[in-house]
Amino acid sequence: MNKYAFTQQTRLLQQEAEAEPGLAEIVVAYTRLCTDRGNAPEFCSTEEQAAARVARASWFQKSFLERNAHLPAQVCALFVAYGQELSYKNLPLIFSQEDLAFRLGISLRQLHWLAYARSGRYHALKIPKSNGSLRELHAPTAKLKTVQKWIAQQILHKRKPHQYATAYFPGARLLDNANPHVGRKLVVRLDLKNFFPSTSFAQVRRVFTDLGYTYSVSRLLANLCCHEGNLVQGAPSSPAFSNLVAHRLDARITGIKRAQAAKTKEEGRWKFYYSRYADDLIFSSDEEKLLGILPLVRQIVQEEGFQINEDKTRIMRSGRQQQVTGIVVNQHPNITAGHARFLRSVLHDIKIHGVAAAMRRWQLSGLAAPNSPAHFRQILGGKIAFVAAVNPAKGQKFLDTLRHLDFG
């Protein structure tokens, strides 16, 4: 029996038993988790077996089961097994909106407002981009921001991203995205257009259902992470979704990569390398044949619900500078000469003219204004940390200069 037939039979079982809808959804979610792994759901054949499993239920589950005391023990045992499945995946047990409110330490009324209020949850911001244009962000309120951070840390980061997704998870480094493409004759960069705003509510909700949560819980979690039907650019939970919503995209491109590498020499075997940093898709190879797969990649991107920003497509051969997420990869990972000159000039400006004058010129250049000299130092420290991660020797020189400057 396939998972859809089994799920339908389970739904009917819940209806006949007059279970509350939340419990029916939980059993369906458990069935989906098991069948997606290729395992049959464990169904206790006797009431004694079921009672023994129910006795091992967590206190979270017991409060739910007490409201359904009329249910057969076998149905209750399935519910307990679902909770154990979530625990095995190291995910918080969330069976209802009440459970989520308890986990977050807020009232149910406040949870509803954070998830469904039509206004007041976000305020719009416009920040300058490197090309002089403005990027619009939607910053969540302090409480919603805290909730979104909890969702990212306790739920989204529990799922390991695809091996070629290199951004926004604990331990991720820019170098992980650049290293596979060092010294290649051809590097191609494709950009996903409006990646965060074009990620739909349905895609976000599907992330939670794929993790194992019920449809109702997934819908509630998605509402906490979305604004006006799309993923929010500016929410702390959004970066984690960049790995999860595009997981199938990564998998399909990996399939092309493996198919090419599996060919024999007579069949025209050649290799290419792939990595993705959020909305940047990077391909490299020592073969010009790489350009031949780009139409197929574009088709896959479109089928997965995204769109290529053709204005940002870059084809970089070894005769020119090849950049991957701001890192030069022609011979070895390095920062761009322009980035080094910029940092050197800012540090020199502070030394000669003082921090106040340097901050004014920084703002006049179109960059976001620092709040204070201490904040300015923090910004420069972050930029120097990036240099040190790519080129430790050069980063140390910048750091030594920064330490000797007076920020008041």
Contacts in CASP RR format, 6 or more apart in sequence:
PFRMAT RR
TARGET T0000
AUTHOR 0000-0000-0000
METHOD contacts of the structure
MODEL  1
MNKYAFTQQTRLLQQEAEAEPGLAEIVVAYTRLCTDRGNAPEFCSTEEQA
AARVARASWFQKSFLERNAHLPAQVCALFVAYGQELSYKNLPLIFSQEDL
AFRLGISLRQLHWLAYARSGRYHALKIPKSNGSLRELHAPTAKLKTVQKW
IAQQILHKRKPHQYATAYFPGARLLDNANPHVGRKLVVRLDLKNFFPSTS
FAQVRRVFTDLGYTYSVSRLLANLCCHEGNLVQGAPSSPAFSNLVAHRLD
ARITGIKRAQAAKTKEEGRWKFYYSRYADDLIFSSDEEKLLGILPLVRQI
VQEEGFQINEDKTRIMRSGRQQQVTGIVVNQHPNITAGHARFLRSVLHDI
KIHGVAAAMRRWQLSGLAAPNSPAHFRQILGGKIAFVAAVNPAKGQKFLD
TLRHLDFG
1 9 0 8 1.000
2 35 0 8 1.000
3 31 0 8 1.000
3 32 0 8 1.000
3 35 0 8 1.000
3 36 0 8 1.000
6 31 0 8 1.000
6 35 0 8 1.000
6 41 0 8 1.000
7 28 0 8 1.000
7 31 0 8 1.000
7 32 0 8 1.000
10 24 0 8 1.000
10 27 0 8 1.000
10 28 0 8 1.000
10 31 0 8 1.000
11 24 0 8 1.000
11 28 0 8 1.000
13 27 0 8 1.000
13 75 0 8 1.000
14 23 0 8 1.000
14 24 0 8 1.000
14 27 0 8 1.000
14 75 0 8 1.000
15 24 0 8 1.000
17 70 0 8 1.000
17 71 0 8 1.000
17 72 0 8 1.000
17 75 0 8 1.000
18 70 0 8 1.000
19 68 0 8 1.000
19 71 0 8 1.000
19 75 0 8 1.000
20 67 0 8 1.000
20 68 0 8 1.000
21 216 0 8 1.000
22 95 0 8 1.000
22 96 0 8 1.000
22 214 0 8 1.000
22 216 0 8 1.000
23 64 0 8 1.000
23 68 0 8 1.000
23 71 0 8 1.000
23 75 0 8 1.000
23 79 0 8 1.000
25 214 0 8 1.000
25 215 0 8 1.000
25 216 0 8 1.000
25 217 0 8 1.000
26 79 0 8 1.000
26 82 0 8 1.000
26 95 0 8 1.000
26 214 0 8 1.000
27 75 0 8 1.000
27 78 0 8 1.000
27 79 0 8 1.000
27 82 0 8 1.000
28 214 0 8 1.000
28 215 0 8 1.000
29 82 0 8 1.000
29 209 0 8 1.000
29 212 0 8 1.000
29 213 0 8 1.000
29 214 0 8 1.000
29 215 0 8 1.000
30 41 0 8 1.000
30 78 0 8 1.000
30 79 0 8 1.000
30 81 0 8 1.000
30 82 0 8 1.000
30 83 0 8 1.000
30 85 0 8 1.000
31 41 0 8 1.000
32 209 0 8 1.000
32 212 0 8 1.000
33 82 0 8 1.000
33 85 0 8 1.000
33 212 0 8 1.000
34 40 0 8 1.000
34 41 0 8 1.000
34 42 0 8 1.000
34 85 0 8 1.000
35 41 0 8 1.000
41 78 0 8 1.000
41 81 0 8 1.000
42 78 0 8 1.000
42 81 0 8 1.000
43 74 0 8 1.000
43 77 0 8 1.000
43 78 0 8 1.000
44 50 0 8 1.000
44 53 0 8 1.000
44 73 0 8 1.000
44 74 0 8 1.000
44 77 0 8 1.000
47 72 0 8 1.000
47 73 0 8 1.000
47 74 0 8 1.000
49 77 0 8 1.000
50 72 0 8 1.000
50 73 0 8 1.000
50 74 0 8 1.000
50 76 0 8 1.000
50 77 0 8 1.000
51 73 0 8 1.000
51 77 0 8 1.000
53 77 0 8 1.000
53 80 0 8 1.000
53 81 0 8 1.000
54 65 0 8 1.000
54 73 0 8 1.000
54 76 0 8 1.000
54 77 0 8 1.000
54 80 0 8 1.000
56 80 0 8 1.000
56 84 0 8 1.000
57 65 0 8 1.000
57 79 0 8 1.000
57 80 0 8 1.000
58 83 0 8 1.000
58 87 0 8 1.000
58 93 0 8 1.000
60 93 0 8 1.000
60 95 0 8 1.000
60 99 0 8 1.000
61 79 0 8 1.000
61 80 0 8 1.000
61 83 0 8 1.000
61 93 0 8 1.000
61 95 0 8 1.000
64 79 0 8 1.000
64 95 0 8 1.000
64 96 0 8 1.000
65 71 0 8 1.000
65 76 0 8 1.000
65 79 0 8 1.000
65 80 0 8 1.000
68 76 0 8 1.000
83 93 0 8 1.000
83 95 0 8 1.000
85 212 0 8 1.000
86 92 0 8 1.000
86 93 0 8 1.000
86 212 0 8 1.000
86 213 0 8 1.000
87 93 0 8 1.000
89 158 0 8 1.000
89 211 0 8 1.000
89 212 0 8 1.000
90 158 0 8 1.000
91 154 0 8 1.000
91 155 0 8 1.000
91 158 0 8 1.000
91 211 0 8 1.000
91 212 0 8 1.000
91 213 0 8 1.000
92 103 0 8 1.000
92 154 0 8 1.000
92 155 0 8 1.000
93 99 0 8 1.000
94 100 0 8 1.000
94 103 0 8 1.000
94 213 0 8 1.000
94 217 0 8 1.000
95 214 0 8 1.000
95 217 0 8 1.000
96 216 0 8 1.000
96 217 0 8 1.000
97 108 0 8 1.000
97 111 0 8 1.000
97 112 0 8 1.000
97 216 0 8 1.000
97 217 0 8 1.000
97 220 0 8 1.000
98 108 0 8 1.000
100 111 0 8 1.000
100 217 0 8 1.000
100 220 0 8 1.000
100 221 0 8 1.000
101 107 0 8 1.000
101 108 0 8 1.000
101 110 0 8 1.000
101 111 0 8 1.000
103 150 0 8 1.000
103 154 0 8 1.000
104 111 0 8 1.000
104 147 0 8 1.000
104 150 0 8 1.000
106 114 0 8 1.000
106 143 0 8 1.000
106 147 0 8 1.000
110 143 0 8 1.000
111 220 0 8 1.000
113 121 0 8 1.000
114 121 0 8 1.000
114 143 0 8 1.000
114 144 0 8 1.000
114 147 0 8 1.000
114 224 0 8 1.000
115 220 0 8 1.000
115 223 0 8 1.000
115 224 0 8 1.000
116 223 0 8 1.000
120 141 0 8 1.000
121 140 0 8 1.000
121 141 0 8 1.000
121 144 0 8 1.000
121 227 0 8 1.000
122 138 0 8 1.000
122 139 0 8 1.000
122 140 0 8 1.000
122 141 0 8 1.000
122 144 0 8 1.000
122 227 0 8 1.000
122 232 0 8 1.000
123 138 0 8 1.000
123 139 0 8 1.000
123 141 0 8 1.000
124 136 0 8 1.000
124 137 0 8 1.000
124 138 0 8 1.000
124 139 0 8 1.000
125 136 0 8 1.000
125 137 0 8 1.000
125 138 0 8 1.000
125 139 0 8 1.000
126 134 0 8 1.000
126 135 0 8 1.000
126 136 0 8 1.000
126 137 0 8 1.000
127 134 0 8 1.000
127 135 0 8 1.000
127 137 0 8 1.000
127 368 0 8 1.000
128 134 0 8 1.000
128 135 0 8 1.000
128 366 0 8 1.000
128 367 0 8 1.000
128 368 0 8 1.000
129 135 0 8 1.000
132 366 0 8 1.000
135 233 0 8 1.000
136 233 0 8 1.000
137 233 0 8 1.000
137 234 0 8 1.000
138 227 0 8 1.000
138 232 0 8 1.000
138 233 0 8 1.000
138 234 0 8 1.000
138 235 0 8 1.000
139 145 0 8 1.000
139 234 0 8 1.000
140 148 0 8 1.000
140 232 0 8 1.000
140 234 0 8 1.000
140 235 0 8 1.000
140 236 0 8 1.000
144 224 0 8 1.000
144 235 0 8 1.000
145 235 0 8 1.000
145 236 0 8 1.000
147 224 0 8 1.000
148 224 0 8 1.000
148 225 0 8 1.000
148 235 0 8 1.000
148 236 0 8 1.000
148 237 0 8 1.000
149 236 0 8 1.000
149 237 0 8 1.000
151 221 0 8 1.000
151 224 0 8 1.000
151 225 0 8 1.000
151 237 0 8 1.000
152 236 0 8 1.000
152 237 0 8 1.000
152 239 0 8 1.000
152 240 0 8 1.000
155 208 0 8 1.000
155 211 0 8 1.000
155 221 0 8 1.000
156 207 0 8 1.000
156 237 0 8 1.000
156 240 0 8 1.000
156 241 0 8 1.000
156 244 0 8 1.000
157 169 0 8 1.000
157 170 0 8 1.000
157 240 0 8 1.000
158 211 0 8 1.000
159 211 0 8 1.000
159 244 0 8 1.000
161 169 0 8 1.000
161 243 0 8 1.000
161 244 0 8 1.000
161 247 0 8 1.000
162 243 0 8 1.000
162 247 0 8 1.000
162 250 0 8 1.000
162 251 0 8 1.000
162 254 0 8 1.000
162 276 0 8 1.000
163 254 0 8 1.000
164 250 0 8 1.000
164 253 0 8 1.000
164 254 0 8 1.000
164 274 0 8 1.000
164 275 0 8 1.000
164 276 0 8 1.000
165 242 0 8 1.000
165 243 0 8 1.000
165 246 0 8 1.000
165 247 0 8 1.000
165 250 0 8 1.000
165 275 0 8 1.000
165 276 0 8 1.000
166 172 0 8 1.000
166 173 0 8 1.000
166 174 0 8 1.000
166 176 0 8 1.000
166 177 0 8 1.000
166 275 0 8 1.000
166 276 0 8 1.000
166 277 0 8 1.000
167 177 0 8 1.000
167 239 0 8 1.000
167 242 0 8 1.000
167 243 0 8 1.000
167 276 0 8 1.000
167 277 0 8 1.000
167 278 0 8 1.000
168 239 0 8 1.000
168 240 0 8 1.000
168 242 0 8 1.000
168 243 0 8 1.000
168 278 0 8 1.000
169 240 0 8 1.000
169 243 0 8 1.000
173 389 0 8 1.000
174 277 0 8 1.000
174 325 0 8 1.000
174 326 0 8 1.000
174 327 0 8 1.000
174 386 0 8 1.000
174 389 0 8 1.000
174 390 0 8 1.000
175 327 0 8 1.000
175 333 0 8 1.000
175 389 0 8 1.000
175 390 0 8 1.000
176 275 0 8 1.000
177 275 0 8 1.000
177 276 0 8 1.000
177 277 0 8 1.000
177 280 0 8 1.000
177 282 0 8 1.000
177 324 0 8 1.000
177 325 0 8 1.000
177 327 0 8 1.000
178 324 0 8 1.000
178 325 0 8 1.000
178 327 0 8 1.000
178 329 0 8 1.000
178 333 0 8 1.000
178 390 0 8 1.000
179 333 0 8 1.000
180 273 0 8 1.000
180 274 0 8 1.000
180 275 0 8 1.000
180 282 0 8 1.000
180 284 0 8 1.000
181 187 0 8 1.000
181 273 0 8 1.000
181 275 0 8 1.000
181 282 0 8 1.000
181 284 0 8 1.000
181 322 0 8 1.000
181 324 0 8 1.000
181 329 0 8 1.000
182 329 0 8 1.000
182 330 0 8 1.000
182 331 0 8 1.000
182 332 0 8 1.000
182 333 0 8 1.000
183 318 0 8 1.000
183 322 0 8 1.000
183 329 0 8 1.000
183 330 0 8 1.000
183 331 0 8 1.000
184 273 0 8 1.000
184 284 0 8 1.000
184 285 0 8 1.000
184 286 0 8 1.000
184 318 0 8 1.000
184 322 0 8 1.000
184 329 0 8 1.000
185 285 0 8 1.000
185 286 0 8 1.000
185 287 0 8 1.000
185 317 0 8 1.000
185 318 0 8 1.000
186 284 0 8 1.000
186 285 0 8 1.000
186 286 0 8 1.000
186 287 0 8 1.000
186 288 0 8 1.000
186 290 0 8 1.000
186 291 0 8 1.000
186 315 0 8 1.000
186 316 0 8 1.000
186 317 0 8 1.000
186 318 0 8 1.000
187 282 0 8 1.000
187 283 0 8 1.000
187 284 0 8 1.000
187 314 0 8 1.000
187 315 0 8 1.000
187 316 0 8 1.000
187 317 0 8 1.000
187 322 0 8 1.000
187 324 0 8 1.000
187 329 0 8 1.000
188 282 0 8 1.000
188 283 0 8 1.000
188 284 0 8 1.000
188 290 0 8 1.000
188 291 0 8 1.000
188 294 0 8 1.000
188 313 0 8 1.000
188 314 0 8 1.000
188 315 0 8 1.000
188 316 0 8 1.000
189 280 0 8 1.000
189 281 0 8 1.000
189 282 0 8 1.000
189 283 0 8 1.000
189 312 0 8 1.000
189 313 0 8 1.000
189 314 0 8 1.000
189 316 0 8 1.000
189 323 0 8 1.000
189 324 0 8 1.000
190 280 0 8 1.000
190 281 0 8 1.000
190 283 0 8 1.000
190 294 0 8 1.000
190 297 0 8 1.000
190 301 0 8 1.000
190 308 0 8 1.000
190 312 0 8 1.000
190 313 0 8 1.000
191 279 0 8 1.000
191 280 0 8 1.000
191 281 0 8 1.000
191 308 0 8 1.000
191 309 0 8 1.000
191 312 0 8 1.000
191 313 0 8 1.000
192 198 0 8 1.000
192 246 0 8 1.000
192 279 0 8 1.000
192 280 0 8 1.000
192 281 0 8 1.000
192 301 0 8 1.000
192 306 0 8 1.000
192 307 0 8 1.000
192 308 0 8 1.000
192 309 0 8 1.000
193 306 0 8 1.000
193 307 0 8 1.000
193 308 0 8 1.000
193 309 0 8 1.000
194 307 0 8 1.000
194 309 0 8 1.000
195 242 0 8 1.000
195 278 0 8 1.000
195 279 0 8 1.000
195 306 0 8 1.000
196 230 0 8 1.000
196 231 0 8 1.000
196 232 0 8 1.000
196 233 0 8 1.000
196 234 0 8 1.000
196 238 0 8 1.000
196 241 0 8 1.000
196 242 0 8 1.000
196 279 0 8 1.000
197 230 0 8 1.000
197 231 0 8 1.000
197 233 0 8 1.000
198 230 0 8 1.000
198 305 0 8 1.000
198 306 0 8 1.000
198 307 0 8 1.000
199 230 0 8 1.000
199 231 0 8 1.000
199 241 0 8 1.000
199 245 0 8 1.000
200 229 0 8 1.000
200 230 0 8 1.000
200 231 0 8 1.000
201 222 0 8 1.000
201 223 0 8 1.000
201 226 0 8 1.000
201 229 0 8 1.000
201 230 0 8 1.000
203 231 0 8 1.000
203 245 0 8 1.000
203 305 0 8 1.000
204 222 0 8 1.000
204 225 0 8 1.000
204 226 0 8 1.000
204 231 0 8 1.000
204 241 0 8 1.000
204 245 0 8 1.000
205 215 0 8 1.000
205 218 0 8 1.000
205 219 0 8 1.000
205 221 0 8 1.000
205 222 0 8 1.000
206 218 0 8 1.000
206 245 0 8 1.000
207 222 0 8 1.000
207 241 0 8 1.000
207 244 0 8 1.000
207 245 0 8 1.000
208 217 0 8 1.000
208 218 0 8 1.000
208 221 0 8 1.000
208 222 0 8 1.000
209 215 0 8 1.000
209 218 0 8 1.000
210 244 0 8 1.000
213 221 0 8 1.000
224 237 0 8 1.000
225 231 0 8 1.000
225 232 0 8 1.000
225 235 0 8 1.000
225 237 0 8 1.000
225 238 0 8 1.000
225 241 0 8 1.000
226 232 0 8 1.000
227 235 0 8 1.000
231 238 0 8 1.000
231 241 0 8 1.000
231 245 0 8 1.000
232 238 0 8 1.000
239 278 0 8 1.000
242 278 0 8 1.000
242 279 0 8 1.000
246 276 0 8 1.000
246 304 0 8 1.000
246 306 0 8 1.000
248 304 0 8 1.000
249 276 0 8 1.000
249 300 0 8 1.000
249 301 0 8 1.000
249 304 0 8 1.000
249 306 0 8 1.000
250 276 0 8 1.000
252 300 0 8 1.000
252 304 0 8 1.000
253 274 0 8 1.000
253 281 0 8 1.000
253 297 0 8 1.000
253 300 0 8 1.000
254 274 0 8 1.000
256 293 0 8 1.000
256 296 0 8 1.000
256 297 0 8 1.000
257 271 0 8 1.000
257 272 0 8 1.000
257 273 0 8 1.000
257 274 0 8 1.000
260 269 0 8 1.000
260 270 0 8 1.000
260 271 0 8 1.000
260 272 0 8 1.000
260 293 0 8 1.000
261 269 0 8 1.000
261 271 0 8 1.000
262 269 0 8 1.000
263 269 0 8 1.000
263 270 0 8 1.000
270 285 0 8 1.000
270 287 0 8 1.000
270 289 0 8 1.000
271 285 0 8 1.000
271 286 0 8 1.000
271 287 0 8 1.000
272 283 0 8 1.000
272 284 0 8 1.000
272 285 0 8 1.000
272 287 0 8 1.000
272 290 0 8 1.000
272 293 0 8 1.000
273 283 0 8 1.000
273 284 0 8 1.000
273 285 0 8 1.000
274 281 0 8 1.000
274 282 0 8 1.000
274 283 0 8 1.000
275 282 0 8 1.000
275 324 0 8 1.000
276 282 0 8 1.000
277 325 0 8 1.000
280 324 0 8 1.000
280 325 0 8 1.000
281 297 0 8 1.000
281 301 0 8 1.000
282 324 0 8 1.000
282 325 0 8 1.000
283 290 0 8 1.000
283 293 0 8 1.000
283 294 0 8 1.000
283 297 0 8 1.000
284 290 0 8 1.000
291 315 0 8 1.000
298 308 0 8 1.000
301 307 0 8 1.000
301 308 0 8 1.000
314 323 0 8 1.000
316 322 0 8 1.000
316 323 0 8 1.000
318 330 0 8 1.000
319 330 0 8 1.000
321 328 0 8 1.000
321 330 0 8 1.000
321 336 0 8 1.000
322 328 0 8 1.000
322 329 0 8 1.000
322 330 0 8 1.000
323 329 0 8 1.000
323 336 0 8 1.000
326 335 0 8 1.000
326 336 0 8 1.000
326 339 0 8 1.000
327 333 0 8 1.000
327 334 0 8 1.000
327 335 0 8 1.000
327 390 0 8 1.000
328 334 0 8 1.000
328 335 0 8 1.000
328 336 0 8 1.000
333 390 0 8 1.000
333 391 0 8 1.000
334 390 0 8 1.000
334 391 0 8 1.000
335 386 0 8 1.000
335 387 0 8 1.000
335 390 0 8 1.000
335 391 0 8 1.000
335 394 0 8 1.000
339 387 0 8 1.000
340 387 0 8 1.000
340 394 0 8 1.000
343 380 0 8 1.000
343 383 0 8 1.000
343 384 0 8 1.000
343 387 0 8 1.000
343 398 0 8 1.000
344 398 0 8 1.000
346 358 0 8 1.000
346 362 0 8 1.000
346 380 0 8 1.000
347 380 0 8 1.000
347 398 0 8 1.000
347 401 0 8 1.000
347 402 0 8 1.000
347 405 0 8 1.000
349 357 0 8 1.000
349 358 0 8 1.000
349 361 0 8 1.000
350 358 0 8 1.000
350 405 0 8 1.000
350 407 0 8 1.000
351 401 0 8 1.000
351 405 0 8 1.000
354 406 0 8 1.000
355 373 0 8 1.000
355 376 0 8 1.000
355 405 0 8 1.000
355 406 0 8 1.000
355 407 0 8 1.000
355 408 0 8 1.000
356 373 0 8 1.000
358 376 0 8 1.000
359 369 0 8 1.000
359 370 0 8 1.000
359 373 0 8 1.000
359 376 0 8 1.000
362 369 0 8 1.000
362 370 0 8 1.000
362 376 0 8 1.000
363 369 0 8 1.000
363 370 0 8 1.000
370 376 0 8 1.000
370 379 0 8 1.000
373 407 0 8 1.000
373 408 0 8 1.000
374 407 0 8 1.000
376 407 0 8 1.000
377 402 0 8 1.000
377 405 0 8 1.000
377 407 0 8 1.000
380 402 0 8 1.000
381 399 0 8 1.000
381 402 0 8 1.000
384 395 0 8 1.000
384 398 0 8 1.000
384 399 0 8 1.000
384 402 0 8 1.000
387 394 0 8 1.000
387 395 0 8 1.000
387 398 0 8 1.000
388 394 0 8 1.000
388 395 0 8 1.000
388 396 0 8 1.000
388 398 0 8 1.000
388 399 0 8 1.000
END
